[in-house]
Amino acid sequence: MVKEPGAPDAASYVIEPLKRQAPDLLEKIGRYCFDLAEYKRHKNWEDVENDPEIDDELQSKLKESSEPVRQKEMIRCGKECNGCPHGPYICEYKWNPEKGKTESKYIGKV
């Protein structure tokens, strides 16, 4: 007998609707999730700086705290490189109220 897999730590509003989907749609959703994770993992440093979706997400976190947020990222060098992405690297994001935007800083290799 096949057992239902354990759900990842995610909000129930994400998990519960998935349980009601047909197997073929779940496979498509799984591929989308994998592709989305790869896309986010490989975003270029400049893409992160200019992506309003990411800026909004980071800004909401950063505006609540005066402390910078550090995260591990894989970064593309922007060249046609067979070794891309590079890293992981630590990048730091901080809200600058004087400029009204999020600023980023490269910290170093993990």
Kinemage of the C-alpha trace (Angstrom):
@kinemage 1
@onewidth
@group {chain A} dominant
@subgroup {mainchain}
@vectorlist {calphas} color= white
{ca met a 1} P 0.000 0.000 0.000
{ca val a 2} L 1.314 3.445 -0.966
{ca lys a 3} L 1.445 6.008 1.836
{ca glu a 4} L 0.766 9.727 1.461
{ca pro a 5} L 4.084 11.615 1.619
{ca gly a 6} L 4.834 13.962 4.483
{ca ala a 7} L 4.189 17.606 3.632
{ca pro a 8} L 7.027 20.132 3.797
{ca asp a 9} L 6.878 22.901 6.366
{ca ala a 10} L 4.631 25.260 4.466
{ca ala a 11} L 1.426 27.113 5.160
{ca ser a 12} L -1.689 24.937 5.100
{ca tyr a 13} L -3.241 27.278 2.514
{ca val a 14} L -0.556 26.000 0.130
{ca ile a 15} L -0.601 22.312 1.079
{ca glu a 16} L -4.333 21.634 1.432
{ca pro a 17} L -5.313 22.741 -2.124
{ca leu a 18} L -2.473 20.621 -3.531
{ca lys a 19} L -3.937 17.522 -1.922
{ca arg a 20} L -7.119 18.013 -3.973
{ca gln a 21} L -5.359 18.103 -7.365
{ca ala a 22} L -5.119 15.350 -9.967
{ca pro a 23} L -1.769 13.529 -10.328
{ca asp a 24} L -0.997 15.002 -13.776
{ca leu a 25} L -1.550 18.554 -12.519
{ca leu a 26} L 0.553 17.842 -9.434
{ca glu a 27} L 3.410 16.771 -11.723
{ca lys a 28} L 3.127 20.057 -13.657
{ca ile a 29} L 3.049 22.029 -10.395
{ca gly a 30} L 6.096 20.085 -9.185
{ca arg a 31} L 8.043 20.943 -12.349
{ca tyr a 32} L 6.987 24.589 -12.016
{ca cys a 33} L 8.156 24.656 -8.375
{ca phe a 34} L 11.502 23.137 -9.363
{ca asp a 35} L 11.950 25.630 -12.229
{ca leu a 36} L 10.926 28.556 -10.017
{ca ala a 37} L 13.436 27.510 -7.346
{ca glu a 38} L 16.193 27.268 -9.978
{ca tyr a 39} L 15.267 30.679 -11.384
{ca lys a 40} L 15.374 32.298 -7.955
{ca arg a 41} L 18.593 30.490 -7.028
{ca his a 42} L 20.375 31.734 -10.153
{ca lys a 43} L 19.254 35.342 -10.276
{ca asn a 44} L 21.988 37.749 -11.149
{ca trp a 45} L 23.025 40.327 -8.525
{ca glu a 46} L 21.805 43.143 -10.774
{ca asp a 47} L 18.495 41.328 -11.281
{ca val a 48} L 17.971 41.283 -7.528
{ca glu a 49} L 18.724 45.004 -7.341
{ca asn a 50} L 16.234 45.860 -10.092
{ca asp a 51} L 13.480 43.301 -9.473
{ca pro a 52} L 10.518 45.149 -7.912
{ca glu a 53} L 8.959 41.889 -6.650
{ca ile a 54} L 12.066 41.012 -4.680
{ca asp a 55} L 12.603 44.609 -3.575
{ca asp a 56} L 9.037 44.768 -2.222
{ca glu a 57} L 9.516 41.509 -0.345
{ca leu a 58} L 12.843 42.589 1.113
{ca gln a 59} L 11.699 46.127 1.802
{ca ser a 60} L 8.761 44.944 3.860
{ca lys a 61} L 11.134 42.867 6.021
{ca leu a 62} L 13.778 45.557 6.197
{ca lys a 63} L 11.440 48.429 7.018
{ca glu a 64} L 10.336 46.537 10.126
{ca ser a 65} L 13.898 46.228 11.390
{ca ser a 66} L 16.929 48.459 11.450
{ca glu a 67} L 19.111 45.370 11.084
{ca pro a 68} L 20.255 44.262 7.629
{ca val a 69} L 19.089 40.948 6.203
{ca arg a 70} L 21.750 38.505 5.026
{ca gln a 71} L 21.026 35.646 2.685
{ca lys a 72} L 22.912 32.989 0.797
{ca glu a 73} L 22.706 33.328 -3.002
{ca met a 74} L 24.059 31.791 -6.162
{ca ile a 75} L 25.093 34.514 -8.604
{ca arg a 76} L 25.598 34.543 -12.367
{ca cys a 77} L 28.620 36.539 -13.486
{ca gly a 78} L 26.817 38.074 -16.453
{ca lys a 79} L 29.239 36.604 -18.981
{ca glu a 80} L 28.687 33.571 -21.163
{ca cys a 81} L 30.286 31.365 -18.557
{ca asn a 82} L 30.170 27.573 -18.424
{ca gly a 83} L 30.741 27.711 -14.656
{ca cys a 84} L 27.675 29.787 -13.773
{ca pro a 85} L 26.148 30.153 -11.335
{ca his a 86} L 28.893 30.910 -8.834
{ca gly a 87} L 28.758 30.776 -5.090
{ca pro a 88} L 27.135 30.418 -2.756
{ca tyr a 89} L 27.796 33.963 -1.561
{ca ile a 90} L 26.441 35.959 1.339
{ca cys a 91} L 24.657 39.151 0.308
{ca glu a 92} L 23.319 41.765 2.686
{ca tyr a 93} L 20.262 43.935 2.139
{ca lys a 94} L 19.392 47.021 4.158
{ca trp a 95} L 16.609 49.591 3.883
{ca asn a 96} L 17.920 53.137 3.392
{ca pro a 97} L 15.159 55.514 4.522
{ca glu a 98} L 17.029 58.567 3.201
{ca lys a 99} L 17.064 57.165 -0.345
{ca gly a 100} L 13.749 55.330 0.022
{ca lys a 101} L 15.103 52.062 -1.345
{ca thr a 102} L 16.814 48.807 -0.494
{ca glu a 103} L 20.593 48.759 -0.824
{ca ser a 104} L 22.628 45.617 -1.273
{ca lys a 105} L 26.152 44.683 -0.371
{ca tyr a 106} L 28.291 41.678 -1.294
{ca ile a 107} L 29.694 40.125 1.894
{ca gly a 108} L 31.717 37.192 0.600
{ca lys a 109} L 31.836 33.538 -0.305
{ca val a 110} L 30.227 31.064 2.076
